[in-house]
Structures are given as C-alpha cells and as structure tokens.
Amino acid sequence: MQASDIKKVLIIGSGTMGRHIGLQNALFGCDVVLYDINEEILQKAVTHIGKIAAGLVRGGYITEEMAEAAKARITTTTDMAAAAADADLVNESIPESIELKKKVWGEFSKYFKKDAILTTNTSTLLPSLFAEASGNPSRFLAWHFAMPVFILNIVDVMPHAGTDPAVTEIMIEHSRRVGQTPIYIAREWPRYVYNEMFTSLLAAAQRLAVNGVASVEDIDRAWMVIMEMPRGPFGIMDNVGLDTCLAVTKEAVAADPNYPYGKEIIAMLQAKVDAGELGRKTGKGFYTYPNPAYSQPGFVERVVPKYKN
C-alpha cells in the first residue's frame, strides 16, 4: 500500500476536529465518510463544514469550486458497518477518554478491512493505550492535527512500539499529500510536540487563576501583549472547548496525583461544563461570543509608533 492508494477516509466522531480533518482530506481528493451516533449531530457537522469551507474561500485559501467539490466528497452515516466498508484510512476524533476510545475502537474493529490504516487524533494520550482495541495494532498510530487544520498545517505522526514502520511512512507521505507538514515523533511522548508546550502554558494560566493571583482577563492580557498574540490562554481554552480541556486535565491528574492544583483546576472547569459554558461553541465560556472581550478595542493597549514618517 502507498499513500496514493488512500481513496476513502473514515472519520469517527464529527465534532470540531473531525469536521476539519474530514474537510482537509476531501479538499485533497479523498472520499470522506463522517460517522457519529445520531443524525442531528451529523447535520450540524455538515453545516459547520460548509462554514469552514466558506471561510477558506473568503480568505483566499481555496476557490468556490474547490469548496463545492470537497463538500460533495463528504457523506455521513450512523451505521458502523457502512461507515467502515472499504475505508483505506480511519481517523478517530472522539473525546479524550481512554475507556471511551477502547470501546469505540473495539466496536468498529470487526468492520475494517485488513490493510486499513487506523489512526487516532488524540491530543494527549498515547496510541499504545488503546492500539490493541483497534484489532490491528501494527497498523495503528496517532495522527494529530492543529486547529484550524488548513491554515495551521502541522500534524503529529506518532507510532507506538508495535506500529509497522511502513505504515508510519505511508502516513507521513499522506500528510504531505493533504497539505500538512508532518512532525515525526520518534518515540511515544505524552502531549506530543506542540501540545507539550501548549498544555504547559494552559496549566500555568489555570494555576494563576485558581489561586487568585490575577483575573482571567489580566492573565490573558499579559500573554497577549508580551507575546503579541490575538488571544490569551483562557481565550484559547474557549476556542478548544472547556469540555475538552476538562477531559485532558482529568486524564493528566489521574496519571499524576501530584499534578499541581489539579483538584482546584478540575473544579473550575467542571463548574463551567456543568453550566453548559463550553466556550465558543456554546456562546459562552470564560468569555462571551461571538464578540469576546479580548477581541474588543481597549482590552489591550499595544504601543505603536507615533512619530514615524
């Protein structure tokens, strides 16, 4: 099998990441099937994919014709057998729970063809933790994307010790084929490359907040001004989704009982999730959307040249 043989891609889980990954593969010529547990979720996904594509058209990244062709390559189903039929590449993009991932991979495993490549988009977990559940661990590895996928075109390719090296090479090549820059991770490493740095930032911001050192807004201002960024750690968390942040934190605390202020951080995030305040996708998180305070004039005051000719 070669990268060019990948024609049909199955995305298990049509949440934010699944939508972006599905569209990315469709834009570069693959037929994509989105699977999820009910039709309502899938219809929301299709609508959102249309919005993502429209944004790429407005930004000049793709043409209207490319967008329409990609959308036409995407189908949806709630039927596991139909979803998996003849899939050359599978990508799982469901919540960060080892047990849930094991369950879903176990249910799907009997439907995959023997030479299908099986990947997980987990952002913090190791593929070896649930590779066996896939039914074909030698063809299983992590394939983790950054958001938004088309523009932030970095993807982690991380095999586990039992992954066939030939499969890893195929995924490195397929990553390039679909417009991504593959970051080959030579050994399993929790949180991968970018996320190793990224989660350290978020954890530091969370520690400051739960200890009352500074307000959410001031923590974000410090990062935004000094690093010249459009949003701070809490604005970033809102964009990731606070339910995802909570799941990641719970897994981190479970793995390390000495995780600094883990209980307090979980309590802060849990309160938001229990209130339905998941971030941008629900209209409210640490900020209110679609016009969050951090994007408004005056939230930060940047120094600009006044006397330049």
Buried (B, 14 or more C-beta within 10 A) or exposed (E): BEBEEBEBBBBBBBBBBBBBBBBBBBBBBBBBBBBBEEEEBBEBBBEBBBEBBEBBBEEEBBEEEBBEBBBEBBEBBBEBEEBBBEBBBBBBBBBBBBEEBBBBBBEBBEBBEEEBBBBBBBBBBBBBBBBBBBBBBBBBBBBBBBBBBBEBBBBBBBBBEBBBEEBBBBBBBBBEBBBBEBBBBEEBEBBBBBBEEBBEBBBBBBBBBBEEEBEBBEBBBBBBBEEEBEBBBBBBBBBBBBBBBBBBBBBBBEEEEEBBBBEBBBEBBBEBBEEEBBBBBBEBBBBEBEEBBBEEEEBBEEEEEEEEE
